[in-house]
Amino acid sequence: MQRGIVDVDAAIQHAREAAQAGAISAMLAMGPHLPAGQVNPDEVVAWSLIDASLQQQGCTGNGLSAQSMKSILSTLNANNITPQSRALAEQYWSEYGLQIKANLGCGT
């Protein structure tokens, strides 16, 4: 089978749109593996902070367990969280938080 050319820019745009709607996993899965300059690392960290917050609120995942709490705390206390990534997470939450929670069935 011949593989087609991958439109990385389109994939990134689709991942962003999905994250804004509550499906953050694509952004988290591909973001760290893209070449430098394709996605700002602060953006990926910001989405991981939002994902951890949603997990804390019980909006995603399979409920809170010791393992999930450890993962959440690890994300929230990671060394790669910069003031820029935290500010971006706050911006994303302000812009998309209500939409994300509604799409996930978490209410407001």
DAWO-V679744 format. One record per helix or strand. SS is the DSSP state (alpha for helix, beta for strand). FROM is the first residue (numbers start at 0). LEN is the number of residues. If there is no record, write none. Layout:
# DAWO-V679744
SS & FROM & LEN
SS & FROM & LEN
This chain:
# DAWO-V679744
alpha & 7 & 14
alpha & 24 & 7
alpha & 40 & 16
alpha & 65 & 11
alpha & 82 & 21
